[in-house]
Amino acid sequence: MDRTERFYQIDQLLQAGHAVPIERFLSSLGVSRATFKRDLEYMRDRLNAPIEWDRFDGGYRYTEPATGPTFALPGLWFNASEVHALLTMQQLLADLQPGLLEAQVRPLQARLRALLGSADHSAEEVERRFRLVSAARRTLSVRHFETVASATLRRRRLLISHFSRQTGTTTERTVSPQQLIFYRENWYLLAWCHLRRDIRSFAVDAISEAAIRDEAAKEVSRGALAEVMDSGYGIFSGRDVTWAKLRFSPDRARWVAAETWHPQQIGSFDPSGRWVLELPYNDPRELLMDVLKHGASVEVLSPESLRRQVISELDAARLSYLGDYAS
């Protein structure tokens, strides 16, 4: 914790309104008594912090509101994950269509903008200098999302009509919703499918009809959900995983070695500077797409079934291009 962060921690402890004993500061800050005293003197002398010792209560306190015009903490910027979270929340709220929550959303947006600003950087400047660019986001029906979300929270079964982009067919399912997942810019419903008698994921934007049933949803344990969703690669997960072994060229390795494809992945450089990545998967569809986008810079070493699928896709692409030239 650097000095500026300690100033904010001291301020946070004092904002409670009651006297804070010195032992509480030392425990929270993890510093010596001498360092704490120097920090306190700096806040008083340089930042005009109205801090005094209350000998009756045996602690330090503010003598007037800490947000007064004569006292301001130095700017404290966020780390990468914090600014991403704030900007993501801001974008999600901005994308909401007008509805029942509009009155509640406006104060949230104002609060987020206040958080993004600091003593040194206005919220307007942060918004102008930082952007979140979404890719491959699909159009989502607000009406269906509300129905799915309501059933998930109310713990009721859903009757849905779901379009499978893989087969091009629409099926009607009764499902027990478990979780809504925002993954790669799109929403997915993780549910117990009463037709398949197993856990399945459904793209919410592919739901054309949704109706809440009176029956209570079947509950699935968190452990069972994690077993299905966290064990394999991507949104098309499952219990029975196979390990893929990929090898990236030295130039592509400089990028991929810094990426996390799966929490359980194993990666290492071989003697020639190529990046060898091993990770578990169940359904190969998403992994296949991510492998193919690297083109000739990646080779599937195993399993042989995945290797053959990649070869088949590359052959089909080659024939497609050759066909265009022949015509």
Secondary structure, DSSP 8 states (H G I E B T S, - for coil): --HHHHHHHHHHHHTTSS-B-HHHHHHHHT--HHHHHHHHHHHHHTS---EEEETTTTEEEESS-TTSTT---------HHHHHHHHHHHHHHHT--SSTTHHHHHHHHHHHHHHH--SSS-HHHHHHH------S-----HHHHHHHHHHHHHTEEEEEEEEETTTTEEEEEEEEEEEEEEETTEEEEEEEETTTTEEEEEEGGGEEEEEEEEEE-----HHHHHHHHTTSSSSS--SS-EEEEEEE-HHHHHHHTT--S-TT-EEEE-TTS-EEEEEEESS-HHHHHHHHTTGGGEEEEE-HHHHHHHHHHHHHHHHHHHHHHH-
